[in-house]
Structures are given as C-alpha cells and as structure tokens.
Amino acid sequence: MAGVLSSLLWKGADRVRGTVSEIELVAPGATANADSPIGFAWHPLPKASHYVLEVQRADGSVALADTTTDTVLTVAPSAALLPDSTYRWWVREASDAAEPRSSALRTLRLTEH
C-alpha cells in the first residue's frame, strides 16, 4: 500500500468516509440539547453553491438530511433526533464535480435539558 489515504473512497454509488477532510466543521461540539434547536455550521468552500448536511444514527442509517446554500443550518427539535442518543454528522458539497468535497464525520451526543 502506498501509505497515502485519499479523502474519499468510492463503493458503487455510495461513499465511504475517509480520514482527510476538505470542509471544516465548526458547530455543534460533542454534545447538544435535544430539546433545543441545533445549529450546524461549517466553513465555506470556494465556488461551492450548495451543501448537504447528513446526520447518521449509530448503525449508519440516515436520521436527517438537508440541502442548503448557506454554511449554517438550524434543526428544530424533532422525533428524528432523539435525546440520550449518539449520532455522527458530516457535510458534503452538492456538486456535479467528479469528486465533491466533504468533511470528516463528527460525533454528536444529544442530551435532555
């Protein structure tokens, strides 16, 4: 093995997250209150016009996904994201590019109050 990891590995039409990120995540931190709106934020990419936020359950299934033109997306409390649960979230560029840029996965633990 060459010892160089690419930022994305392709497996059919699905992505497998790598270790190198191109979008830098800003917020939330490691925990958030499930009873309050959760603000997801990341740094903008040059020439990116849309982003996709994806929040995954522990089993890798998608709990929440949304597309935005902004670098901040606020999610209202909902049945999709449960208190006392751990999720992983990431952001990718919504693009027709051959290799859209993306972030690394970040863990988020939702708490009550």
VOBA-1610 file (N, C-alpha, C; in pm, whole numbers, padded with zeros to 5 digits, always signed):
BEGIN
Met+00085-00118+00000Met+00000+00000+00000Met+00089+00123+00000Ala+00051+00221-00073Ala+00133+00340-00090Ala+00140+00426+00035Gly+00052+00402+00131Gly+00056+00480+00255Gly-00015+00613+00244Val-00073+00642+00130Val-00144+00767+00111Val-00293+00737+00109Leu-00366+00803+00196Leu-00510+00784+00203Leu-00579+00894+00125Ser-00671+00857+00042Ser-00750+00959-00027Ser-00860+01006+00066Ser-00914+01122+00038Ser-01019+01175+00126Ser-01150+01101+00108Leu-01170+01038-00005Leu-01293+00963-00029Leu-01262+00833-00099Leu-01332+00731-00059Leu-01324+00604-00128Leu-01461+00580-00189Trp-01466+00528-00307Trp-01594+00505-00373Trp-01629+00358-00366Lys-01751+00327-00334Lys-01801+00191-00329Lys-01936+00193-00399Gly-01936+00161-00528Gly-02058+00176-00607Gly-02099+00322-00606Ala-02226+00347-00581Ala-02274+00485-00576Ala-02261+00544-00436Asp-02220+00463-00339Asp-02211+00509-00201Asp-02070+00557-00168Arg-02062+00648-00075Arg-01934+00699-00026Arg-01898+00631+00103Val-01772+00609+00119Val-01720+00563+00247Val-01629+00674+00295Arg-01651+00724+00415Arg-01576+00838+00466Arg-01429+00803+00485Gly-01344+00896+00450Gly-01201+00879+00466Gly-01150+00956+00586Thr-01022+00978+00591Thr-00962+01046+00706Thr-00924+01190+00677Val-00924+01231+00554Val-00885+01367+00517Val-01011+01446+00486Ser-01025+01564+00546Ser-01145+01644+00521Ser-01111+01769+00443Glu-01208+01816+00368Glu-01192+01939+00293Glu-01284+02049+00344Ile-01396+02011+00404Ile-01486+02107+00467Ile-01460+02100+00617Glu-01435+02214+00677Glu-01407+02218+00820Glu-01536+02246+00898Leu-01572+02152+00985Leu-01692+02166+01067Leu-01665+02262+01183Val-01765+02344+01217Val-01750+02444+01322Val-01835+02410+01444Ala-01963+02378+01424Ala-02055+02353+01535Ala-02164+02257+01489Pro-02225+02185+01581Pro-02209+02186+01725Pro-02085+02110+01769Gly-02057+02120+01898Gly-01946+02045+01956Gly-01988+01901+01977Ala-01933+01838+02078Ala-01956+01696+02102Ala-02094+01666+02160Thr-02158+01766+02223Thr-02291+01745+02280Thr-02383+01861+02246Ala-02513+01832+02247Ala-02615+01934+02224Ala-02741+01891+02298Asn-02826+01989+02329Asn-02952+01963+02397Asn-03056+01925+02293Ala-03117+01807+02307Ala-03216+01758+02211Ala-03345+01838+02214Asp-03369+01912+02323Asp-03493+01989+02337Asp-03483+02129+02278Ser-03366+02166+02228Ser-03343+02299+02172Ser-03302+02286+02025Pro-03322+02393+01946Pro-03272+02389+01809Pro-03121+02364+01808Ile-03074+02288+01711Ile-02932+02257+01699Ile-02878+02328+01576Gly-02777+02411+01596Gly-02716+02484+01486Gly-02594+02410+01434Phe-02600+02364+01311Phe-02486+02301+01245Phe-02418+02407+01161Ala-02286+02416+01169Ala-02213+02519+01094Ala-02080+02464+01045Trp-02032+02520+00932Trp-01905+02479+00873Trp-01850+02596+00795His-01721+02589+00764His-01657+02694+00686His-01692+02678+00539Pro-01710+02790+00467Pro-01745+02782+00325Pro-01629+02733+00239Leu-01664+02676+00125Leu-01565+02635+00026Leu-01571+02731-00093Pro-01457+02763-00150Pro-01459+02847-00271Pro-01540+02779-00381Lys-01626+02855-00443Lys-01707+02812-00558Lys-01814+02708-00525Ala-01837+02677-00400Ala-01944+02583-00364Ala-02075+02660-00358Ser-02179+02608-00420Ser-02307+02678-00420Ser-02411+02612-00329His-02395+02483-00301His-02488+02410-00216His-02412+02309-00131Tyr-02469+02280-00013Tyr-02412+02181+00077Tyr-02521+02085+00121Val-02483+01963+00154Val-02575+01865+00210Val-02527+01828+00350Leu-02614+01847+00449Leu-02588+01804+00586Leu-02652+01668+00602Glu-02576+01574+00657Glu-02632+01441+00684Glu-02599+01403+00827Val-02701+01358+00901Val-02684+01311+01038Val-02719+01162+01037Gln-02626+01081+01085Gln-02643+00935+01082Gln-02661+00879+01222Arg-02744+00775+01230Arg-02760+00700+01355Arg-02636+00613+01377Ala-02628+00549+01491Ala-02513+00464+01524Ala-02494+00351+01424Asp-02605+00304+01364Asp-02595+00194+01268Asp-02560+00242+01127Gly-02542+00373+01109Gly-02506+00429+00979Gly-02624+00472+00894Ser-02746+00442+00939Ser-02863+00487+00863Ser-02881+00638+00882Val-02945+00701+00786Val-02961+00846+00788Val-03081+00886+00872Ala-03056+00965+00975Ala-03163+01016+01061Ala-03219+01146+01005Leu-03132+01225+00940Leu-03170+01357+00892Leu-03077+01396+00779Ala-03132+01454+00674Ala-03050+01508+00565Ala-03120+01632+00512Asp-03042+01734+00480Asp-03099+01857+00426Asp-02995+01925+00338Thr-03044+02002+00241Thr-02958+02075+00149Thr-02977+02224+00173Thr-02867+02300+00166Thr-02872+02444+00189Thr-02768+02516+00103Thr-02791+02643+00080Thr-02692+02726+00011Thr-02604+02797+00113Asp-02642+02791+00239Asp-02569+02860+00346Asp-02468+02765+00411Thr-02391+02816+00505Thr-02296+02733+00580Thr-02343+02714+00724Val-02469+02744+00747Val-02532+02723+00877Val-02669+02664+00850Leu-02703+02561+00926Leu-02836+02500+00914Leu-02885+02470+01055Thr-02999+02526+01092Thr-03054+02504+01225Thr-03166+02402+01215Val-03158+02300+01301Val-03255+02192+01302Val-03339+02204+01428Ala-03471+02214+01410Ala-03563+02222+01523Ala-03570+02086+01593Pro-03602+02086+01722Pro-03619+01957+01791Pro-03724+01873+01717Ser-03695+01745+01700Ser-03788+01660+01626Ser-03772+01514+01670Ala-03863+01433+01622Ala-03857+01289+01651Ala-03743+01222+01577Ala-03685+01289+01478Ala-03576+01231+01400Ala-03447+01220+01483Leu-03424+01315+01574Leu-03304+01316+01657Leu-03347+01303+01804Leu-03320+01189+01863Leu-03369+01156+01996Leu-03270+01190+02107Pro-03320+01233+02223Pro-03232+01258+02337Pro-03165+01128+02383Asp-03055+01142+02451Asp-02978+01028+02501Asp-02937+00934+02389Ser-02904+00993+02274Ser-02860+00915+02158Ser-02733+00978+02101Thr-02654+00894+02036Thr-02531+00941+01973Thr-02545+00931+01822Tyr-02504+01037+01754Tyr-02512+01044+01608Tyr-02375+01080+01553Arg-02360+01064+01424Arg-02242+01114+01352Arg-02296+01204+01242Trp-02228+01317+01217Trp-02274+01407+01113Trp-02158+01452+01027Trp-02191+01491+00906Trp-02092+01540+00811Trp-02161+01627+00707Val-02082+01701+00633Val-02132+01791+00529Val-02055+01762+00402Arg-02126+01764+00291Arg-02059+01749+00161Arg-02109+01858+00068Glu-02026+01889-00026Glu-02062+01984-00131Glu-02160+01915-00225Ala-02269+01983-00257Ala-02364+01931-00355Ala-02318+01983-00490Ser-02259+01895-00568Ser-02193+01938-00691Ser-02199+01828-00795Asp-02185+01869-00919Asp-02173+01773-01029Asp-02028+01734-01052Ala-01939+01784-00967Ala-01797+01754-00983Ala-01772+01604-00967Ala-01668+01557-01028Ala-01635+01415-01022Ala-01610+01371-00878Glu-01546+01455-00798Glu-01519+01424-00658Glu-01557+01543-00571Pro-01686+01553-00534Pro-01728+01664-00447Pro-01652+01663-00315Arg-01627+01780-00263Arg-01553+01794-00138Arg-01645+01767-00019Ser-01587+01720+00092Ser-01669+01686+00208Ser-01590+01703+00336Ser-01660+01688+00449Ser-01596+01694+00580Ser-01571+01553+00631Ala-01499+01547+00740Ala-01487+01421+00814Ala-01615+01404+00896Leu-01638+01285+00945Leu-01752+01262+01035Leu-01722+01318+01173Arg-01824+01373+01237Arg-01810+01423+01374Arg-01919+01358+01460Thr-01883+01318+01580Thr-01978+01256+01672Thr-02055+01364+01747Leu-02185+01341+01767Leu-02272+01432+01840Leu-02359+01351+01935Arg-02351+01383+02064Arg-02433+01318+02166Arg-02542+01416+02205Leu-02669+01371+02192Leu-02782+01457+02231Leu-02824+01425+02373Thr-02842+01529+02451Thr-02882+01514+02592Thr-03017+01580+02614Glu-03077+01553+02728Glu-03202+01621+02766Glu-03167+01736+02858His-03231+01848+02838His-03216+01969+02920His-03073+01994+02944
//
